[in-house]
Amino acid sequence: MDKLILTYKGLDSWSRPVYEDDKGNLYCDVDPRPTSSVDICTKCNNAFDGEPDSPVRNKEIVLVPHRITW
C-alpha cells in the first residue's frame, strides 16, 4: 500500500485540521474527533479554507507530528 505523509498546517475556517503533502497538496480530516477513524479528503481547488473534496482511499496515512483532534 502506498504511503501518504501529511504535515499539519493549521485549522481551516471550520476548525478542521489541514495537512500538506510534499508536493504542496492540501488535505483535511473531515471528522477529527478522537473517537472516530481518520477520514482524509483533498481540499477543493487546493484552497486552505476550501471544502473537503475527494476522499483519500487505499493509502497508508501518516500524520506529522500526529493526528490533530478536537
PDB file with SEQRES, HELIX, SHEET and CRYST1 records, atoms N, CA, C and O in Angstrom:
SEQRES   1 A   70  MET ASP LYS LEU ILE LEU THR TYR LYS GLY LEU ASP SER          
SEQRES   2 A   70  TRP SER ARG PRO VAL TYR GLU ASP ASP LYS GLY ASN LEU          
SEQRES   3 A   70  TYR CYS ASP VAL ASP PRO ARG PRO THR SER SER VAL ASP          
SEQRES   4 A   70  ILE CYS THR LYS CYS ASN ASN ALA PHE ASP GLY GLU PRO          
SEQRES   5 A   70  ASP SER PRO VAL ARG ASN LYS GLU ILE VAL LEU VAL PRO          
SEQRES   6 A   70  HIS ARG ILE THR TRP                                          
HELIX    1 AA1 CYS A   44  ASN A   46  5                                   3    
SHEET    1 AA1 6 PRO A  52  PRO A  55  0                                        
SHEET    2 AA1 6 ILE A  40  LYS A  43 -1                                        
SHEET    3 AA1 6 LEU A  26  ASP A  29 -1                                        
SHEET    4 AA1 6 PRO A  17  GLU A  20 -1                                        
SHEET    5 AA1 6 ASP A   2  LEU A  11 -1                                        
SHEET    6 AA1 6 LYS A  59  VAL A  64  1                                        
CRYST1    1.000    1.000    1.000  90.00  90.00  90.00 P 1           1          
ATOM      1  N   MET A   1       0.842  -1.174   0.000  1.00  0.00           N  
ATOM      2  CA  MET A   1       0.000   0.000   0.000  1.00  0.00           C  
ATOM      3  C   MET A   1       0.894   1.246   0.000  1.00  0.00           C  
ATOM      4  O   MET A   1       1.883   1.318   0.729  1.00  0.00           O  
ATOM      5  N   ASP A   2       0.524   2.218  -0.831  1.00  0.00           N  
ATOM      6  CA  ASP A   2       1.265   3.484  -0.887  1.00  0.00           C  
ATOM      7  C   ASP A   2       1.108   4.245   0.418  1.00  0.00           C  
ATOM      8  O   ASP A   2       0.076   4.162   1.084  1.00  0.00           O  
ATOM      9  N   LYS A   3       2.144   4.985   0.769  1.00  0.00           N  
ATOM     10  CA  LYS A   3       2.138   5.784   1.992  1.00  0.00           C  
ATOM     11  C   LYS A   3       1.984   7.254   1.607  1.00  0.00           C  
ATOM     12  O   LYS A   3       2.649   7.735   0.690  1.00  0.00           O  
ATOM     13  N   LEU A   4       1.102   7.962   2.314  1.00  0.00           N  
ATOM     14  CA  LEU A   4       0.901   9.391   2.115  1.00  0.00           C  
ATOM     15  C   LEU A   4       1.269  10.086   3.426  1.00  0.00           C  
ATOM     16  O   LEU A   4       0.590   9.922   4.439  1.00  0.00           O  
ATOM     17  N   ILE A   5       2.351  10.860   3.392  1.00  0.00           N  
ATOM     18  CA  ILE A   5       2.831  11.559   4.580  1.00  0.00           C  
ATOM     19  C   ILE A   5       2.310  12.991   4.526  1.00  0.00           C  
ATOM     20  O   ILE A   5       2.588  13.729   3.580  1.00  0.00           O  
ATOM     21  N   LEU A   6       1.553  13.375   5.551  1.00  0.00           N  
ATOM     22  CA  LEU A   6       0.926  14.688   5.611  1.00  0.00           C  
ATOM     23  C   LEU A   6       1.397  15.439   6.849  1.00  0.00           C  
ATOM     24  O   LEU A   6       1.414  14.893   7.953  1.00  0.00           O  
ATOM     25  N   THR A   7       1.777  16.696   6.651  1.00  0.00           N  
ATOM     26  CA  THR A   7       2.263  17.552   7.734  1.00  0.00           C  
ATOM     27  C   THR A   7       1.193  18.571   8.099  1.00  0.00           C  
ATOM     28  O   THR A   7       0.612  19.220   7.229  1.00  0.00           O  
ATOM     29  N   TYR A   8       0.943  18.700   9.390  1.00  0.00           N  
ATOM     30  CA  TYR A   8      -0.073  19.624   9.899  1.00  0.00           C  
ATOM     31  C   TYR A   8       0.290  21.064   9.567  1.00  0.00           C  
ATOM     32  O   TYR A   8       1.430  21.487   9.757  1.00  0.00           O  
ATOM     33  N   LYS A   9      -0.719  21.837   9.055  1.00  0.00           N  
ATOM     34  CA  LYS A   9      -0.502  23.240   8.682  1.00  0.00           C  
ATOM     35  C   LYS A   9      -1.357  24.210   9.486  1.00  0.00           C  
ATOM     36  O   LYS A   9      -1.031  25.395   9.553  1.00  0.00           O  
ATOM     37  N   GLY A  10      -2.437  23.744  10.097  1.00  0.00           N  
ATOM     38  CA  GLY A  10      -3.312  24.634  10.866  1.00  0.00           C  
ATOM     39  C   GLY A  10      -4.755  24.202  10.742  1.00  0.00           C  
ATOM     40  O   GLY A  10      -5.057  23.160  10.160  1.00  0.00           O  
ATOM     41  N   LEU A  11      -5.658  25.024  11.302  1.00  0.00           N  
ATOM     42  CA  LEU A  11      -7.095  24.742  11.251  1.00  0.00           C  
ATOM     43  C   LEU A  11      -7.755  25.648  10.220  1.00  0.00           C  
ATOM     44  O   LEU A  11      -7.448  26.838  10.145  1.00  0.00           O  
ATOM     45  N   ASP A  12      -8.666  25.082   9.420  1.00  0.00           N  
ATOM     46  CA  ASP A  12      -9.373  25.902   8.444  1.00  0.00           C  
ATOM     47  C   ASP A  12     -10.517  26.657   9.134  1.00  0.00           C  
ATOM     48  O   ASP A  12     -10.653  26.586  10.356  1.00  0.00           O  
ATOM     49  N   SER A  13     -11.329  27.371   8.369  1.00  0.00           N  
ATOM     50  CA  SER A  13     -12.395  28.200   8.939  1.00  0.00           C  
ATOM     51  C   SER A  13     -13.502  27.385   9.609  1.00  0.00           C  
ATOM     52  O   SER A  13     -14.337  27.950  10.316  1.00  0.00           O  
ATOM     53  N   TRP A  14     -13.520  26.067   9.398  1.00  0.00           N  
ATOM     54  CA  TRP A  14     -14.488  25.188  10.066  1.00  0.00           C  
ATOM     55  C   TRP A  14     -13.802  24.394  11.182  1.00  0.00           C  
ATOM     56  O   TRP A  14     -14.363  23.425  11.692  1.00  0.00           O  
ATOM     57  N   SER A  15     -12.609  24.801  11.552  1.00  0.00           N  
ATOM     58  CA  SER A  15     -11.804  24.164  12.612  1.00  0.00           C  
ATOM     59  C   SER A  15     -11.406  22.731  12.278  1.00  0.00           C  
ATOM     60  O   SER A  15     -11.173  21.916  13.170  1.00  0.00           O  
ATOM     61  N   ARG A  16     -11.331  22.434  10.981  1.00  0.00           N  
ATOM     62  CA  ARG A  16     -10.832  21.116  10.559  1.00  0.00           C  
ATOM     63  C   ARG A  16      -9.321  21.197  10.409  1.00  0.00           C  
ATOM     64  O   ARG A  16      -8.811  22.174   9.859  1.00  0.00           O  
ATOM     65  N   PRO A  17      -8.588  20.185  10.889  1.00  0.00           N  
ATOM     66  CA  PRO A  17      -7.144  20.178  10.702  1.00  0.00           C  
ATOM     67  C   PRO A  17      -6.796  20.057   9.217  1.00  0.00           C  
ATOM     68  O   PRO A  17      -7.349  19.223   8.499  1.00  0.00           O  
ATOM     69  N   VAL A  18      -5.874  20.900   8.779  1.00  0.00           N  
ATOM     70  CA  VAL A  18      -5.411  20.896   7.388  1.00  0.00           C  
ATOM     71  C   VAL A  18      -3.978  20.388   7.374  1.00  0.00           C  
ATOM     72  O   VAL A  18      -3.147  20.798   8.184  1.00  0.00           O  
ATOM     73  N   TYR A  19      -3.706  19.488   6.438  1.00  0.00           N  
ATOM     74  CA  TYR A  19      -2.388  18.880   6.284  1.00  0.00           C  
ATOM     75  C   TYR A  19      -1.904  19.111   4.861  1.00  0.00           C  
ATOM     76  O   TYR A  19      -2.704  19.363   3.960  1.00  0.00           O  
ATOM     77  N   GLU A  20      -0.590  19.025   4.659  1.00  0.00           N  
ATOM     78  CA  GLU A  20       0.000  19.229   3.338  1.00  0.00           C  
ATOM     79  C   GLU A  20       0.969  18.098   3.034  1.00  0.00           C  
ATOM     80  O   GLU A  20       1.721  17.659   3.905  1.00  0.00           O  
ATOM     81  N   ASP A  21       0.946  17.623   1.775  1.00  0.00           N  
ATOM     82  CA  ASP A  21       1.915  16.596   1.378  1.00  0.00           C  
ATOM     83  C   ASP A  21       3.182  17.259   0.847  1.00  0.00           C  
ATOM     84  O   ASP A  21       3.271  18.487   0.813  1.00  0.00           O  
ATOM     85  N   ASP A  22       4.151  16.465   0.436  1.00  0.00           N  
ATOM     86  CA  ASP A  22       5.436  17.002  -0.026  1.00  0.00           C  
ATOM     87  C   ASP A  22       5.350  17.715  -1.374  1.00  0.00           C  
ATOM     88  O   ASP A  22       6.326  18.326  -1.810  1.00  0.00           O  
ATOM     89  N   LYS A  23       4.198  17.647  -2.038  1.00  0.00           N  
ATOM     90  CA  LYS A  23       4.020  18.329  -3.327  1.00  0.00           C  
ATOM     91  C   LYS A  23       3.201  19.604  -3.192  1.00  0.00           C  
ATOM     92  O   LYS A  23       2.928  20.273  -4.189  1.00  0.00           O  
ATOM     93  N   GLY A  24       2.803  19.951  -1.955  1.00  0.00           N  
ATOM     94  CA  GLY A  24       2.020  21.162  -1.734  1.00  0.00           C  
ATOM     95  C   GLY A  24       0.524  20.971  -1.818  1.00  0.00           C  
ATOM     96  O   GLY A  24      -0.222  21.949  -1.775  1.00  0.00           O  
ATOM     97  N   ASN A  25       0.059  19.718  -1.939  1.00  0.00           N  
ATOM     98  CA  ASN A  25      -1.374  19.446  -1.974  1.00  0.00           C  
ATOM     99  C   ASN A  25      -1.941  19.471  -0.564  1.00  0.00           C  
ATOM    100  O   ASN A  25      -1.337  18.936   0.366  1.00  0.00           O  
ATOM    101  N   LEU A  26      -3.117  20.100  -0.407  1.00  0.00           N  
ATOM    102  CA  LEU A  26      -3.746  20.227   0.897  1.00  0.00           C  
ATOM    103  C   LEU A  26      -4.837  19.171   1.094  1.00  0.00           C  
ATOM    104  O   LEU A  26      -5.533  18.780   0.157  1.00  0.00           O  
ATOM    105  N   TYR A  27      -4.958  18.729   2.342  1.00  0.00           N  
ATOM    106  CA  TYR A  27      -5.919  17.708   2.746  1.00  0.00           C  
ATOM    107  C   TYR A  27      -6.515  18.116   4.087  1.00  0.00           C  
ATOM    108  O   TYR A  27      -5.928  18.915   4.816  1.00  0.00           O  
ATOM    109  N   CYS A  28      -7.685  17.565   4.410  1.00  0.00           N  
ATOM    110  CA  CYS A  28      -8.236  17.807   5.741  1.00  0.00           C  
ATOM    111  C   CYS A  28      -8.832  16.522   6.300  1.00  0.00           C  
ATOM    112  O   CYS A  28      -9.221  15.616   5.563  1.00  0.00           O  
ATOM    113  N   ASP A  29      -8.887  16.477   7.622  1.00  0.00           N  
ATOM    114  CA  ASP A  29      -9.539  15.388   8.342  1.00  0.00           C  
ATOM    115  C   ASP A  29     -10.959  15.866   8.589  1.00  0.00           C  
ATOM    116  O   ASP A  29     -11.165  16.783   9.384  1.00  0.00           O  
ATOM    117  N   VAL A  30     -11.941  15.270   7.930  1.00  0.00           N  
ATOM    118  CA  VAL A  30     -13.307  15.785   7.984  1.00  0.00           C  
ATOM    119  C   VAL A  30     -14.040  15.451   9.283  1.00  0.00           C  
ATOM    120  O   VAL A  30     -15.076  16.051   9.570  1.00  0.00           O  
ATOM    121  N   ASP A  31     -13.533  14.522  10.059  1.00  0.00           N  
ATOM    122  CA  ASP A  31     -14.151  14.192  11.349  1.00  0.00           C  
ATOM    123  C   ASP A  31     -13.049  13.954  12.379  1.00  0.00           C  
ATOM    124  O   ASP A  31     -12.742  12.811  12.718  1.00  0.00           O  
ATOM    125  N   PRO A  32     -12.451  15.050  12.876  1.00  0.00           N  
ATOM    126  CA  PRO A  32     -11.274  14.907  13.737  1.00  0.00           C  
ATOM    127  C   PRO A  32     -11.564  14.606  15.207  1.00  0.00           C  
ATOM    128  O   PRO A  32     -10.764  14.948  16.077  1.00  0.00           O  
ATOM    129  N   ARG A  33     -12.693  13.974  15.487  1.00  0.00           N  
ATOM    130  CA  ARG A  33     -12.960  13.570  16.871  1.00  0.00           C  
ATOM    131  C   ARG A  33     -12.049  12.398  17.221  1.00  0.00           C  
ATOM    132  O   ARG A  33     -11.816  11.529  16.381  1.00  0.00           O  
ATOM    133  N   PRO A  34     -11.533  12.361  18.445  1.00  0.00           N  
ATOM    134  CA  PRO A  34     -10.607  11.284  18.820  1.00  0.00           C  
ATOM    135  C   PRO A  34     -11.245   9.897  18.793  1.00  0.00           C  
ATOM    136  O   PRO A  34     -10.536   8.893  18.728  1.00  0.00           O  
ATOM    137  N   THR A  35     -12.573   9.832  18.843  1.00  0.00           N  
ATOM    138  CA  THR A  35     -13.269   8.540  18.837  1.00  0.00           C  
ATOM    139  C   THR A  35     -13.569   8.026  17.433  1.00  0.00           C  
ATOM    140  O   THR A  35     -14.050   6.904  17.278  1.00  0.00           O  
ATOM    141  N   SER A  36     -13.291   8.835  16.405  1.00  0.00           N  
ATOM    142  CA  SER A  36     -13.557   8.408  15.022  1.00  0.00           C  
ATOM    143  C   SER A  36     -12.250   8.066  14.315  1.00  0.00           C  
ATOM    144  O   SER A  36     -11.173   8.479  14.743  1.00  0.00           O  
ATOM    145  N   SER A  37     -12.362   7.304  13.225  1.00  0.00           N  
ATOM    146  CA  SER A  37     -11.163   6.984  12.442  1.00  0.00           C  
ATOM    147  C   SER A  37     -10.785   8.171  11.562  1.00  0.00           C  
ATOM    148  O   SER A  37     -11.600   9.048  11.275  1.00  0.00           O  
ATOM    149  N   VAL A  38      -9.545   8.168  11.155  1.00  0.00           N  
ATOM    150  CA  VAL A  38      -9.045   9.227  10.267  1.00  0.00           C  
ATOM    151  C   VAL A  38      -9.825   9.171   8.957  1.00  0.00           C  
ATOM    152  O   VAL A  38      -9.954   8.109   8.349  1.00  0.00           O  
ATOM    153  N   ASP A  39     -10.350  10.332   8.523  1.00  0.00           N  
ATOM    154  CA  ASP A  39     -11.104  10.437   7.270  1.00  0.00           C  
ATOM    155  C   ASP A  39     -10.546  11.632   6.507  1.00  0.00           C  
ATOM    156  O   ASP A  39     -11.007  12.762   6.669  1.00  0.00           O  
ATOM    157  N   ILE A  40      -9.549  11.365   5.675  1.00  0.00           N  
ATOM    158  CA  ILE A  40      -8.814  12.411   4.954  1.00  0.00           C  
ATOM    159  C   ILE A  40      -9.412  12.630   3.568  1.00  0.00           C  
ATOM    160  O   ILE A  40      -9.680  11.686   2.825  1.00  0.00           O  
ATOM    161  N   CYS A  41      -9.612  13.917   3.246  1.00  0.00           N  
ATOM    162  CA  CYS A  41     -10.088  14.318   1.916  1.00  0.00           C  
ATOM    163  C   CYS A  41      -9.172  15.411   1.373  1.00  0.00           C  
ATOM    164  O   CYS A  41      -8.529  16.135   2.133  1.00  0.00           O  
ATOM    165  N   THR A  42      -9.124  15.517   0.047  1.00  0.00           N  
ATOM    166  CA  THR A  42      -8.427  16.633  -0.571  1.00  0.00           C  
ATOM    167  C   THR A  42      -9.235  17.903  -0.307  1.00  0.00           C  
ATOM    168  O   THR A  42     -10.400  17.831   0.085  1.00  0.00           O  
ATOM    169  N   LYS A  43      -8.619  19.060  -0.520  1.00  0.00           N  
ATOM    170  CA  LYS A  43      -9.312  20.337  -0.390  1.00  0.00           C  
ATOM    171  C   LYS A  43      -9.661  20.831  -1.790  1.00  0.00           C  
ATOM    172  O   LYS A  43      -8.816  20.813  -2.686  1.00  0.00           O  
ATOM    173  N   CYS A  44     -10.898  21.270  -1.979  1.00  0.00           N  
ATOM    174  CA  CYS A  44     -11.369  21.771  -3.263  1.00  0.00           C  
ATOM    175  C   CYS A  44     -10.474  22.922  -3.730  1.00  0.00           C  
ATOM    176  O   CYS A  44     -10.218  23.864  -2.979  1.00  0.00           O  
ATOM    177  N   ASN A  45     -10.008  22.836  -4.963  1.00  0.00           N  
ATOM    178  CA  ASN A  45      -9.125  23.837  -5.576  1.00  0.00           C  
ATOM    179  C   ASN A  45      -7.836  24.047  -4.779  1.00  0.00           C  
ATOM    180  O   ASN A  45      -7.172  25.073  -4.932  1.00  0.00           O  
ATOM    181  N   ASN A  46      -7.484  23.088  -3.935  1.00  0.00           N  
ATOM    182  CA  ASN A  46      -6.283  23.153  -3.108  1.00  0.00           C  
ATOM    183  C   ASN A  46      -6.243  24.426  -2.260  1.00  0.00           C  
ATOM    184  O   ASN A  46      -5.175  24.961  -1.961  1.00  0.00           O  
ATOM    185  N   ALA A  47      -7.448  24.902  -1.878  1.00  0.00           N  
ATOM    186  CA  ALA A  47      -7.566  26.111  -1.058  1.00  0.00           C  
ATOM    187  C   ALA A  47      -7.588  25.735   0.419  1.00  0.00           C  
ATOM    188  O   ALA A  47      -8.283  24.798   0.812  1.00  0.00           O  
ATOM    189  N   PHE A  48      -6.835  26.455   1.232  1.00  0.00           N  
ATOM    190  CA  PHE A  48      -6.750  26.149   2.657  1.00  0.00           C  
ATOM    191  C   PHE A  48      -8.135  26.091   3.290  1.00  0.00           C  
ATOM    192  O   PHE A  48      -8.420  25.175   4.061  1.00  0.00           O  
ATOM    193  N   ASP A  49      -8.998  27.051   2.981  1.00  0.00           N  
ATOM    194  CA  ASP A  49     -10.360  27.072   3.529  1.00  0.00           C  
ATOM    195  C   ASP A  49     -11.380  26.451   2.584  1.00  0.00           C  
ATOM    196  O   ASP A  49     -12.585  26.613   2.780  1.00  0.00           O  
ATOM    197  N   GLY A  50     -10.910  25.742   1.559  1.00  0.00           N  
ATOM    198  CA  GLY A  50     -11.816  25.086   0.620  1.00  0.00           C  
ATOM    199  C   GLY A  50     -12.580  23.935   1.259  1.00  0.00           C  
ATOM    200  O   GLY A  50     -12.182  23.406   2.297  1.00  0.00           O  
ATOM    201  N   GLU A  51     -13.663  23.563   0.635  1.00  0.00           N  
ATOM    202  CA  GLU A  51     -14.469  22.431   1.106  1.00  0.00           C  
ATOM    203  C   GLU A  51     -13.701  21.126   0.927  1.00  0.00           C  
ATOM    204  O   GLU A  51     -12.858  21.020   0.037  1.00  0.00           O  
ATOM    205  N   PRO A  52     -13.986  20.134   1.768  1.00  0.00           N  
ATOM    206  CA  PRO A  52     -13.427  18.800   1.528  1.00  0.00           C  
ATOM    207  C   PRO A  52     -13.912  18.313   0.164  1.00  0.00           C  
ATOM    208  O   PRO A  52     -15.064  18.541  -0.206  1.00  0.00           O  
ATOM    209  N   ASP A  53     -13.042  17.649  -0.576  1.00  0.00           N  
ATOM    210  CA  ASP A  53     -13.369  17.225  -1.929  1.00  0.00           C  
ATOM    211  C   ASP A  53     -13.344  15.698  -2.022  1.00  0.00           C  
ATOM    212  O   ASP A  53     -14.277  15.041  -1.561  1.00  0.00           O  
ATOM    213  N   SER A  54     -12.328  15.147  -2.591  1.00  0.00           N  
ATOM    214  CA  SER A  54     -12.264  13.701  -2.825  1.00  0.00           C  
ATOM    215  C   SER A  54     -11.655  12.966  -1.633  1.00  0.00           C  
ATOM    216  O   SER A  54     -10.601  13.361  -1.135  1.00  0.00           O  
ATOM    217  N   PRO A  55     -12.309  11.904  -1.176  1.00  0.00           N  
ATOM    218  CA  PRO A  55     -11.727  11.112  -0.090  1.00  0.00           C  
ATOM    219  C   PRO A  55     -10.474  10.379  -0.550  1.00  0.00           C  
ATOM    220  O   PRO A  55     -10.379   9.954  -1.702  1.00  0.00           O  
ATOM    221  N   VAL A  56      -9.521  10.234   0.352  1.00  0.00           N  
ATOM    222  CA  VAL A  56      -8.287   9.507   0.067  1.00  0.00           C  
ATOM    223  C   VAL A  56      -8.504   8.061   0.500  1.00  0.00           C  
ATOM    224  O   VAL A  56      -8.790   7.797   1.668  1.00  0.00           O  
ATOM    225  N   ARG A  57      -8.370   7.138  -0.424  1.00  0.00           N  
ATOM    226  CA  ARG A  57      -8.581   5.715  -0.146  1.00  0.00           C  
ATOM    227  C   ARG A  57      -7.355   4.928  -0.593  1.00  0.00           C  
ATOM    228  O   ARG A  57      -6.573   5.394  -1.422  1.00  0.00           O  
ATOM    229  N   ASN A  58      -7.200   3.746  -0.043  1.00  0.00           N  
ATOM    230  CA  ASN A  58      -6.142   2.806  -0.430  1.00  0.00           C  
ATOM    231  C   ASN A  58      -4.738   3.367  -0.267  1.00  0.00           C  
ATOM    232  O   ASN A  58      -3.841   3.063  -1.053  1.00  0.00           O  
ATOM    233  N   LYS A  59      -4.555   4.191   0.763  1.00  0.00           N  
ATOM    234  CA  LYS A  59      -3.227   4.706   1.084  1.00  0.00           C  
ATOM    235  C   LYS A  59      -3.046   4.615   2.593  1.00  0.00           C  
ATOM    236  O   LYS A  59      -3.995   4.771   3.362  1.00  0.00           O  
ATOM    237  N   GLU A  60      -1.821   4.360   2.992  1.00  0.00           N  
ATOM    238  CA  GLU A  60      -1.486   4.422   4.409  1.00  0.00           C  
ATOM    239  C   GLU A  60      -1.228   5.893   4.727  1.00  0.00           C  
ATOM    240  O   GLU A  60      -0.330   6.507   4.151  1.00  0.00           O  
ATOM    241  N   ILE A  61      -2.011   6.455   5.640  1.00  0.00           N  
ATOM    242  CA  ILE A  61      -1.887   7.867   6.001  1.00  0.00           C  
ATOM    243  C   ILE A  61      -0.963   8.003   7.207  1.00  0.00           C  
ATOM    244  O   ILE A  61      -1.159   7.351   8.232  1.00  0.00           O  
ATOM    245  N   VAL A  62       0.048   8.862   7.069  1.00  0.00           N  
ATOM    246  CA  VAL A  62       0.961   9.176   8.171  1.00  0.00           C  
ATOM    247  C   VAL A  62       0.809  10.671   8.437  1.00  0.00           C  
ATOM    248  O   VAL A  62       1.066  11.490   7.553  1.00  0.00           O  
ATOM    249  N   LEU A  63       0.390  11.032   9.662  1.00  0.00           N  
ATOM    250  CA  LEU A  63       0.177  12.427  10.022  1.00  0.00           C  
ATOM    251  C   LEU A  63       1.318  12.907  10.918  1.00  0.00           C  
ATOM    252  O   LEU A  63       1.613  12.302  11.949  1.00  0.00           O  
ATOM    253  N   VAL A  64       1.958  14.012  10.501  1.00  0.00           N  
ATOM    254  CA  VAL A  64       3.125  14.543  11.197  1.00  0.00           C  
ATOM    255  C   VAL A  64       2.755  15.887  11.824  1.00  0.00           C  
ATOM    256  O   VAL A  64       2.218  16.721  11.094  1.00  0.00           O  
ATOM    257  N   PRO A  65       2.985  16.171  13.075  1.00  0.00           N  
ATOM    258  CA  PRO A  65       3.655  15.302  14.026  1.00  0.00           C  
ATOM    259  C   PRO A  65       2.749  14.188  14.559  1.00  0.00           C  
ATOM    260  O   PRO A  65       3.242  13.163  15.031  1.00  0.00           O  
ATOM    261  N   HIS A  66       1.416  14.386  14.486  1.00  0.00           N  
ATOM    262  CA  HIS A  66       0.432  13.394  14.923  1.00  0.00           C  
ATOM    263  C   HIS A  66      -0.936  13.864  14.459  1.00  0.00           C  
ATOM    264  O   HIS A  66      -1.053  14.950  13.890  1.00  0.00           O  
ATOM    265  N   ARG A  67      -1.960  13.077  14.688  1.00  0.00           N  
ATOM    266  CA  ARG A  67      -3.321  13.475  14.317  1.00  0.00           C  
ATOM    267  C   ARG A  67      -3.812  14.553  15.279  1.00  0.00           C  
ATOM    268  O   ARG A  67      -3.730  14.408  16.499  1.00  0.00           O  
ATOM    269  N   ILE A  68      -4.322  15.631  14.702  1.00  0.00           N  
ATOM    270  CA  ILE A  68      -4.886  16.723  15.487  1.00  0.00           C  
ATOM    271  C   ILE A  68      -6.377  16.435  15.639  1.00  0.00           C  
ATOM    272  O   ILE A  68      -7.074  16.220  14.648  1.00  0.00           O  
ATOM    273  N   THR A  69      -6.862  16.431  16.873  1.00  0.00           N  
ATOM    274  CA  THR A  69      -8.283  16.151  17.131  1.00  0.00           C  
ATOM    275  C   THR A  69      -8.895  17.279  17.922  1.00  0.00           C  
ATOM    276  O   THR A  69      -8.190  18.134  18.459  1.00  0.00           O  
ATOM    277  N   TRP A  70     -10.236  17.276  17.991  1.00  0.00           N  
ATOM    278  CA  TRP A  70     -10.974  18.293  18.757  1.00  0.00           C  
ATOM    279  C   TRP A  70     -11.041  17.877  20.194  1.00  0.00           C  
ATOM    280  O   TRP A  70     -11.617  18.588  21.017  1.00  0.00           O  
TER     281      TRP A  70                                                      
END                                                                             
